[in-house]
């Protein structure tokens, strides 16, 4: 409870990070030195720890932070880094047409706006039309060309705020890519030879659960979503049976 209170304080305001570190260290030192007061000092120490943890995540602590490299205006750039998770393809239906796009998070190591690569620090959310090849997976070194800018906020009060959602994850920029051809694998020596175990297990489990079925249909996709957390085809059409039966909350909690 005390730690959560510190997180709430960090949500409302953040003093200089150095001040929070000094207060935390002072409280910890006094608690170690004064045995009788240790029980009472534990609570403000937990509050300060939560406050410091959130401030550390949201403050600019690196001189090469992406928030210092780029302003609020869209900028055409190249980024080089590693995938933080395997890219997730998503599908939307517009009438009878299927619209595929891929979402990914990249831990940026370098950026190039002109001719030379410059060191950079931070994460970007990458949005790409289409589906990426299976050679792009968690931990793989990549180079991507696109337009970087802060994510869009809520269209109106009370609607979903994508910028705030990414900000709570430590992501403050979005890279919009035109085609999958703008993705490239990184230098040869930094590539990974095989996907991680979790990706290989997911592919095996999908094949196993679909064995003996004539085709990939809605019930099979629902089965993948409920048992494996597979999010690719979580569309309105797929979730409609859960909405009718009143189990939509359980469906969302299993797949998020």
N, C-alpha and C positions, 0 to 999 in steps of 0.2 A: 504493500500500500504506500509506504513512504517513497519507494523508488518510482512508483507510478506518479506520485505527486511531483517528484522532480521532473519527470517527463512533461507533465502539464505546465509546469513553470517554464520549461524550455520552449513549449509551444507558444506561450504568451510573450516571452521576451528573453533575450540572451545577452548577458553582460560579457565583457572581454573574456576570452577563454583562459588567459593567464590568471585572472582573478579567481575563476572557478577552481582551477588547479591548486592555487595557493590555499583557498578555503578548505578544499578536500584534504590536502596534506596536513593542514593545521589541525583540523578536527581529528584526523587519524592519529597524529602525534600526541595530541592531548588525551585521546582515548587510551592509547598505550601507556602513557605516563601516569594517568590517574585511574586507578582500578575502580574506585567507588563511583566515579562519574561515567564509567564506560557504558553502562546500560543506557543512560540518558543521551549520551553523545552518539549512540548508534543510529538513532532515528534521523537527526539532521545530517549525519554522514551519508545515509542512504538517499535522502532527498538531494543532497548536493551531487552524489554520484550519478543519479539519473539525469539531473540537469546538465552535468558535464558531458555525459555520454551523448545526449541528443545534440548539444551545442557542438561537440566535436564532429558529429556527422554532418551538420548543416553549415558550419562556418568554413570560410576560405582559409585553409591552413597552408596551402602550397602556393608558391609564386607562379607556378605553371598551371594553376587550376583553369579548367575550361571556361569558367565564368569570368576570368580575367582575359583569356585569349579572345573570347567572342562577346560581343554586346547583344543587344536585343534585335538587331537587324539580321535577316537571313544572309548567310555567307556560303558561297560555293567552296568546298574544301575536300580534302582527302584525309581520312583518318586511318591510323594503323594501331592495332591493338589485338586483344584476345576476346573471344566470345565468352560471355558470362552466362552460360546455359545454351542449350541447343536451340536454334531458331525455331519458332512455333508458327507453322502455317495456319491460316484461318480462312474460312470461306463464308461468303455472304451471297444470298440468292436475291437477284433482282428480276422478278418474274420467273422465266425459265432459264435465265442465264446465271452462271456461277461466277462470282468474282473472288479470286484468290489473292491473298496478300500474306506477307510474312513479317512477324515481329521478332526482334532480337535486341539483346542488351550487349554492348561492347565496352570493355574496359580499355579506354584510350591510353596509348603510350606516346604517340607522336601524331602531329597534324601537319599538313602541307597546304598552304594557301597560295604560295607563289611557286618557287622552284626547289626550295630546300625544306627538309623535314625539321620540325621543331618539337622538342619534348613537350608533353602535355599530360595532365592528370585529371581523371574524372571518368564518368560513364555516360554513354549516350544511348537513347532508345532509337533503334533503326527500324524504319518502316519501308517495306519494299513490295511493289506489285509482283504477283507471281509466287512461285515456290522455288526455293533454293535447292541445289543438288545436295545429296546426302553427304558430300565431302565437307560440308560446313557443320560442325558440331561443337559441343561444349569444350572450351579450352583451346580451340584451334586459332592459330594466328591468321588475321585477315587484314586486308586493305580495302577500303570502301570509299567511293566517290559519291558525294551528295550535297544537299543543302542543309546546313546546320542552323538551328534557331531554337529559342525557348519553346516548349510545348504550348499548345493553345489552352487557354483557361475555359471555364464554364461559359456556355453561350448565354445563359441567363441565371439569375439567382435561384439556387436550389437544384440546378442540374449538375450532372457529373463533371467534376473539375479534374481533367486529365493532368494538368500541370501540377496541382497539389498532390495528386496520387503518385506521380513519379517523384516529386520532391521528397516525400516521406521515405522513398527508397534510395535517396541520395543521387537521383538522376535529374539534371536540370537542363538538359538539351535533347533535342530530337533531330535525328538525321533522316531526311527524306531522300530516298533513292529512286531514280526513275525506272531502272530495270535491273534484273538479276545480273546482267552483264557488268554492272558497276561493282560487283563483288569479286574479289580475287583472294586467293590464298596467300599468306605471308611468305617470308623467306623460307627457302627449302629446309634450312637447319632448325627452324622453329615450329615446323608442322608436327602434328600428332599423327601417328600411323593408323590408329584405330579409334572408333568412337568410344566414349566411356561405357562402363558396364551397364548403367541404367538405360542408355539408349538401345543397347543390344538386347537387353531383357524386354523392353517395350516392344520392339519389333517381333521378337520371338513370341511374346504373349499374345499379340494381335493375331498372328498367324495361327497360333494354337486355338484361341477362342473362336476363330472363324472357320476352323477345319470342319469339313462336311457340309458347310452352308453353300448354297449356289452362288451367292453374290454378296457384296457389301451393301447392306441396306440399313434403314433407320434403326431397327431393333439391335443390329450388331453394333452400330455406332453408339447407341445408348449403353450397351453392355461394356464397350471399351471405356466410355466416360465414367461409368459407375465403378468399375473394378480397377481401372488403370489410371484414372485421372487424365484421360486423353481429351484435349480441349479443341482440337482442330475443327470439328464440325459442330460446335456448340452454337447452333443457330436457333432462331425462333421456331423453325419447323421441328427441329430435333427435341427441343424442350417442351413443346406443346403438350405431349401426353402427361408430363409431370405437373404441368399447370392445371390440367383437367382433374387430376387425381389428388391435388393438394399436397404433393410431395416435392414441390419445386425447391423449397429451402434445403431439403436433404440433398437434392441433386446438385445445387450450387455449392454446398459445403464440401461435397466430395470431389468436386472438380476445380476448386480454386486453391 
